[in-house]
């Protein structure tokens, strides 16, 4: 199978490409190396993938239709895995137009080129943020969506675009509502790596909402296994799946446990206006479709990630 992964130098894109290459698939990766976070980290990820002869990389922005069109003309693709997006919920309050440009217009470029090149399978990243604040836990895919910020709005619109084009263009779309993904090669702007960096550099770690958050942390190794199962499955209509552990963890408890073993300066601060108080998804739909996996124990993978972080000196990037 020839697979295109957009956002191939990103956190999930890199790990998914690495996993699929081990399974002997041919993987094409594209990325624009946006500087929202460390491009050095992205280059380190990419250098690992380039060691595999079945991996081909092109530096392309999905907003550049002309360059993207040329790539599709020259490349035979069986399936698109769209993981390219402007990330960061809080950043969406500062630069909302970038989320429209990348997450919506870039998405539409890919949909148009899938249609033009007769690509019948299109899997794309959505987000748990589409649910917004909620109380009906664990959240099922049928829950009413209530996005709280422009990032979440862009992901909800991706789902609506996919639903529409599934019917019009006969492309088989599958949406992935990722909950808080963590693990090796993660994004440095996320909670876990910020905590690790505060410890390694002896800086203050600012804990939002005084630590009173619950997150459905999902280990990256589990994520790639679930996504692999999904891309091998054929569906009769547009389907959306929660990619989650169904096991929310209190952030204050995580910080407290880490602080027992590795001292860190902590400052408790008020809740950020872009944040969601709690995420907790149901993964029963995956099980219903025969796509369930065995999820890793959180603290085991948490400390495994910290070990990787220290070994690779990520705090220096």
N, C-alpha and C positions, 0 to 999 in steps of 0.2 A: 504494500500500500504506500502511495506517495502522499505525504501529509505536509501541508503548509501550516506553520505556526507563526502567526503575527505576534509581535512582542516577544520574539524568540530569545532576547537577551534579558528579559524580565524574570522575576522570581518564579512564578508558576510556569511561564513559557520555557525557561531553561530546564527546570526539573522535569517537565513533561517531555521535552525533546530528548533529554538524557535517557529517560526511561524507555521511550519508544525506539530509540536507536539501539538499545540493548536487546529489544525484541525484533531487531533486524528490519525495521521499517526504514524507508528512505524519507528523510526529514529536510524540508526547506524552511529556513528561518529568515524572517525579515524583522527589522527593528530600526528606529530612527535615532536611537541613542539620545533621547530627550534627557536634559540635565536636571530634571526634577529631583533626582537623587544621584549619587555617585556613578559617573560613567566608568570610573576605574573598576568598580564592582561588576558592572555589566560586561566590561571587556574581559575580566577574569572568568566570568561564566562562559562567555563566548569562546575563549581559548580552549576551554575544556571540551566543548562540543566539536570544535574544529579538528580535534584529534581523531574523530571518527570519519572515515571516508564516505559514509552514507549521509553526512550532513553537509548541506550547501547553504551558505549565508549571503544575503544581499542587504545592503543598507538602503532601506526604502521607508519613506513616511507614507502611511496609508491615506494621508490627505493629498498626496501627489498622484492624482489619477493617471497622468500621462506615463509616469515611471512605473506605476503599478500595472497599468495596462500592458506595457512592453514586457514586464516580467511574466505576466500570465500568458502572453502570446508565445513566449519562448519555453514555457514550463508546463508540463503535463501534471495536473494536480487531481487527486481523487477526493480529497477532503480538506476543507478549510477549518482550522482551529483558531478562531479570532480571540487572542488574549491581549491585543494591543489596545491600550486605553490610557487616558490621563487619569492617574491614580490619585488618591488622597482626598478624603472627605473634607478635612479642614481647609485645604488649599482651594477647594471649590468655592469657598466664600470670598477668596481674594482674587481669583482669576476665572470667573464662571464661563467666559467666552471660549476658553481653551477646551472646556469639556464639551461644548457644542461642536467645535471644530473637529476634535479627535474622536470622541465617543459616539457622535451621531453622524456627522458628515463623512468621517473616515469609514464608519460602519456601512453607510450607504454605498460608498465606493466599492467595497468588497462584495456587497450583495449584487450590485450591478455587474461586476466582473464575473461573479459566480454564474449568473444568468447567461452572460455573453459567452462564457467558455464551457457551458453545459456541465458545471460542477453541481452534483445533486446532493451533496452532504455538507452541511455548514453547522459547526458547533461553536458557540460563542460564550464568552464570560459575561454573566450578569452579576448580581451581588445581593447579599442578604440585606443591604441598605434599602432595597426597594420596599421592605416591610415597614420601615420607619419605627416609631414608638408603638408598642403593642403589648397586650396582656394575655393573648391566647396562645400560651406556650404549651408544648413545643409548636413552632410555627409550621404549618403545612403549606404546600405549594398553592393550595386553593384559597389561602387567606387573602383578604382585601389588602391591596398595596397602598401605602401611604408615605411616599418618599419625603424626606425632611430637608434635602439639599439638592443642588443642581447635579452633583455626581449621581445621586440615587435616581433623579429624574431622567438623566441620560440613559441609565441602565434599564429603567422601566420602558422608555421609548424604544430601546433596542428590542425588547421583548415584543412590543406592539408591531414594530416593523417586520420582525421575523414571522409573526402570526399572519400578517397581511401577505407577505411574499410567499409563504408556504402555499397559500391557496392560489395565488396568481401565477407563480413561476414554477411550481412543482419542485421547489428545492426543499429538502428535508432538513429543517432547522431543529437544533436542540440547545436550550439555554441552561447555563450552569450558575446557580445562585451560590457563589462561594461565601461561606462564613469565614471567620477570622483564621486565615491560613498562616501557619508558622513553620519554622524549620530551617534547615541548612540553606544558605544562599538567599535568606530573606531580605526584605527591604529595611534599610537602616532607619527609616522614618517611623517604623511601627514600634509598638509598646515594648516588645521583648528585646529587640536589639538596642533600643534606647536605654533600657535598664542595664543591659550588659555593658554598654559603653560607659555609663555613669560609674559603674564599679571599676572598670579597667582604667579609666582616666581620672578617677577620684573627683568626679564632678557631682553636682546635685541632680537627682532624678525627681522631676516634678510629676506628682501623681494626681491626675485629674479626678474631680468629684470625690476627693478624699479616699479614693480607692473603691468607692461604692459602685462598681461596674461588674456585670457578669458577661463573659464572652464565651461563645461556642467555638473554642480553639480547635482547629482541625489540622493535623500534622500533614505536611506536604507529601510525605511518602504514601499516606492514605489517599490523598487527593489524586495523585497521578494514577493510582490503581483504579479508583472509581471512574476517572475520566477515560482510561483505556477501555474499560468495560463498556462505557457508554458509546464510544466511537465505533465499537464493533457491532453494536446493536442497531437494527433497523426499526424505525418507528413509523406508524401510519399517519401521524400528524405532528404538529409542532408540540414538543414536550419541554417542560422546564423542571429541573431537579435541584433540590437543596443538596449542596455538597458540605456536609457538616457531621460532627461527631455525635450530636444529640446529648452532649454532656457539658453544660456551661460551667465555667470556673470563675470564682470571685477573684478579681484582679488584686485586691488588697491581700488576700491569702497567698497569692503567688509571690508578691513582693516580700511579704513577711517570711515565707519559706526560704526564698533566695537569700534574704538578709541574715538568716541564721548561719548560713555557710559562707557567704561572700558579702562582706560589709559594703553597704552603699548609703550615701547621704540622701535622705528622702525628705521632700517638702510637699505637704498636702495642700492642694489648691482646689478652687471651685471647678464645677463642671464646665467644659467647653460647649458653646452653643450648638456646635455641629455634631456633637456626640450623641449616641444612642445609649440609653441606660442599660439595656439588656438585649443580648442576642441568644436565641436558643431555637434551633431548627429541628424538625423531624426528618429523619432519613428513611422513613417507612416506605416512601414511594420507590426509592431505589431497590429496597428489598422486594417490594411487590413485583417489580419488573425483572427480578432475578439478578440485580446488579449490586447487591449488598456486599460489603467487605468487613473484615474484622478490624476495628479501630484500635489504634495504639493507646497505651496509657499515657496520659498527659505529662505527668512529672518526669517520667522516664525520658520522653522525647524533649521536654523542656531543658533538662540538664545535658542531654546529648547535643542539643543545639548550642548551648553555652560552651561545651567542650570544643565543638567545631569553630565557634566564634573566636575563642582564644588561640587555637592552633593556627588559624589562618590570618590572625592579626587584623580582623575586619575593622576594629576600632581605629586603625591608623588611616583608613581610607577617607 
